[in-house]
Amino acid sequence: MHITFDYRIASSRVGKRAQLHCDLIELLRAVDKADSLAAAADALGVSYRHLWGQLRHWEETLGIALTERTRGSHTRLSEAGLRLLRSEKAVLARNAALLEKLANDLEQTYADVMYPDAHELRVTGCPDRSLLRFKNLAAPAGVRLLIDFNSSAKGLEDLAAGRTDIAGFNAPSDTRKGDLAAKVFAPLIDPEKTVIIKYASRSQGMAVAPGNPLELHSISDVASTRARYVNRAEGTGTRVLLDALLVREDIAPELIVGYDNIASGHQAVAQSIFEGKADAGLCIRTSADDWGLDFVPLMTETYFLAVRREDFDKPEMQTLLSILRTSDWREQCSQFAGYMGRDSGTVLEGDRALRWLAR
């Protein structure tokens, strides 16, 4: 048996992420959700005979029984069928970021040919999958975004050093002067030389196993139950969030089992929990959803774009700002679980500036 792939070109992305389609998995999913083969056939829009024939075909091809009869003469997935369905889902979730990157790299390849005169802008900072979608709106408008994610702190350092044109960083929406996020990020931002733009709001919280078996609803629960935690690296907005929660709840980092267990990103956090290597970890909702995990919302954070003031009035920057304010972008932004784009494109200057940036 061999797996092969092809890809299709569409006028717009269906759903919030790149997808792979397999006829067999679609059949198994329909049978698993329905209470009878007839209902599964209706859901797929095919005849009962066709569905039955396809199941027999795949069983002969794979040499395993995918379905079994119950005592009431109903047909359900066999243990092998269920294991195949669940394992395939896990593989796709584990490679979701890779698949999304492949799709966006291909889209960028076409955009490079279709829009050869587009102005290039470098983007670094906190990884955010929706930015990969955003760049596909920017290309037809004449702006090519060259994205190279690292972390919130490193992105701001890149901006100050002239190594990037835009830095993405995230901080709790209710950050105040004196908060940990302010202490970490304010020294990296010169308000006289920087313009801050609201990109999107995101729901940040804890990913836990399905059903939340340990009943974890806060960081204090993680500490008191000695649940295994998976953390993020220093300099990331998520690590700053955890440390701020620990300070707020007067919890020493040593009380968090796994405080030094570092994952490389939101997807890696969710993967660790899915694989049973950890019980909880902070991430955004969309990553928890990718892996079929429960999500305990803890706060709303804002993802910001920082640009140099001297570049802000350039046509390419104003083009990006205009796109952020469109209903098309806000609709696409909302397709990502836990994302809100109602304030996208808000420029924070003067009275609207981040007050915790004041020096």
MOSULCOR-V70253 format. One record per residue. SS is DSSP state (H for helix, E for strand, C for the rest). PHI is phi in whole degrees, 0 to 359 (* if undefined). NEAR is the number of other C-alpha atoms within 12 Angstrom. Layout:
# MOSULCOR-V70253
[[SS:PHI:NEAR] [SS:PHI:NEAR]]
This chain:
# MOSULCOR-V70253
[[C:*:7] [C:226:6] [C:257:8] [C:236:9] [C:233:11] [C:221:11] [C:225:15] [C:242:16] [C:254:14] [C:235:10] [C:288:9] [C:208:16] [C:282:22] [C:272:15] [C:83:17] [C:266:27] [C:214:33] [C:296:33] [C:228:26] [C:249:27] [C:240:19] [C:226:19] [H:302:16] [H:298:25] [H:295:28] [H:297:26] [H:296:40] [H:296:40] [H:296:31] [H:294:31] [H:295:35] [H:294:31] [H:279:23] [C:271:21] [C:263:21] [C:198:26] [H:296:35] [H:297:24] [H:293:23] [H:295:31] [H:297:29] [H:298:21] [H:296:23] [H:274:24] [C:76:16] [C:233:19] [C:280:17] [H:301:21] [H:299:16] [H:296:19] [H:299:29] [H:300:24] [H:297:17] [H:293:25] [H:297:36] [H:296:21] [H:301:19] [H:290:24] [H:294:22] [H:291:13] [H:294:15] [H:271:17] [C:75:14] [C:223:20] [C:276:25] [C:267:34] [E:229:30] [E:210:25] [E:268:16] [C:268:13] [C:299:8] [C:272:10] [C:67:11] [C:271:20] [E:253:28] [E:224:32] [E:292:34] [C:283:23] [H:300:19] [H:294:21] [H:297:32] [H:296:25] [H:296:21] [H:296:26] [H:298:27] [H:290:22] [H:292:19] [H:297:25] [H:298:27] [H:295:24] [H:297:21] [H:294:27] [H:296:33] [H:297:28] [C:251:25] [H:301:32] [H:295:31] [H:295:20] [H:296:22] [H:296:28] [H:295:26] [H:299:20] [H:299:28] [H:289:32] [H:295:23] [H:293:20] [H:298:32] [H:293:30] [H:300:18] [H:293:18] [H:296:25] [H:299:26] [H:280:15] [H:286:17] [C:231:22] [C:294:18] [C:263:15] [C:296:24] [E:279:24] [E:271:26] [E:229:31] [E:273:28] [E:231:38] [E:230:36] [E:123:37] [C:298:40] [C:300:35] [C:210:44] [H:297:38] [H:293:41] [H:296:38] [H:292:35] [H:288:37] [H:300:40] [H:295:35] [H:284:36] [H:277:35] [H:285:34] [H:301:34] [H:296:26] [C:272:28] [C:98:27] [E:232:34] [E:256:36] [E:267:37] [E:261:30] [E:262:33] [C:220:28] [C:293:31] [C:222:28] [C:204:33] [H:303:43] [H:295:38] [H:294:33] [H:297:39] [H:294:43] [H:295:31] [H:299:31] [H:296:34] [H:296:26] [H:271:17] [C:79:20] [C:271:21] [C:215:31] [C:263:38] [E:222:45] [E:242:49] [E:262:44] [E:215:49] [E:238:45] [E:208:44] [E:307:35] [C:297:29] [C:259:21] [C:302:27] [C:234:21] [C:300:19] [C:101:19] [C:292:26] [H:301:29] [H:301:39] [H:295:30] [H:294:25] [H:281:32] [H:267:39] [H:303:30] [H:296:20] [H:267:28] [C:237:36] [C:266:25] [C:298:26] [C:283:17] [C:245:19] [E:230:32] [E:249:36] [E:254:39] [E:239:38] [E:285:37] [E:264:41] [E:193:41] [E:259:38] [E:228:41] [E:277:35] [E:249:36] [E:190:38] [E:257:44] [E:271:49] [E:223:45] [C:299:33] [C:306:24] [C:85:16] [C:47:23] [C:299:15] [C:271:23] [C:53:24] [C:267:33] [C:235:27] [C:198:31] [H:295:42] [H:296:28] [H:295:26] [H:299:37] [H:291:29] [H:291:20] [H:268:21] [C:59:21] [C:294:32] [C:282:31] [E:252:40] [C:240:40] [E:255:40] [E:246:33] [C:287:30] [C:301:26] [C:96:32] [C:274:37] [H:297:45] [H:291:47] [H:294:41] [H:299:33] [H:298:42] [H:301:42] [H:298:32] [H:293:29] [H:295:29] [H:295:26] [H:295:19] [H:299:16] [C:262:17] [C:56:16] [C:245:22] [C:287:20] [H:306:24] [H:296:17] [H:277:22] [C:266:31] [C:291:27] [C:101:26] [C:303:32] [C:265:18] [C:273:23] [E:258:25] [E:251:30] [C:279:26] [C:184:34] [H:302:43] [H:296:37] [H:294:36] [H:299:45] [H:297:47] [H:297:38] [H:300:37] [H:288:38] [H:301:34] [C:277:23] [C:80:20] [C:274:23] [C:211:33] [C:259:41] [E:201:52] [E:188:55] [E:281:52] [E:197:52] [E:274:46] [H:301:38] [H:299:39] [H:289:44] [H:299:41] [H:297:32] [H:305:35] [C:261:38] [C:69:28] [C:264:36] [E:283:34] [E:229:38] [E:253:32] [E:295:27] [E:245:28] [E:191:29] [E:260:27] [E:242:33] [E:247:39] [E:264:40] [E:253:44] [E:247:43] [E:254:48] [E:227:46] [E:290:30] [H:302:25] [H:292:15] [H:261:21] [H:300:25] [C:275:15] [C:293:18] [H:307:18] [H:293:27] [H:290:34] [H:292:22] [H:296:27] [H:298:40] [H:298:32] [H:295:25] [H:295:32] [H:301:35] [C:269:27] [C:278:23] [H:293:17] [H:299:20] [H:294:33] [H:297:28] [H:292:24] [H:294:33] [H:299:37] [H:291:26] [C:288:24] [C:273:31] [C:306:28] [C:84:31] [E:261:33] [E:225:27] [C:244:34] [C:295:24] [C:255:28] [C:303:36] [C:89:31] [C:287:30] [E:266:28] [E:260:26] [C:224:22] [H:56:15] [H:294:9] [H:263:15] [C:293:21] [C:292:35] [H:295:22] [H:285:28] [H:276:31] [C:302:21] [C:254:16]]
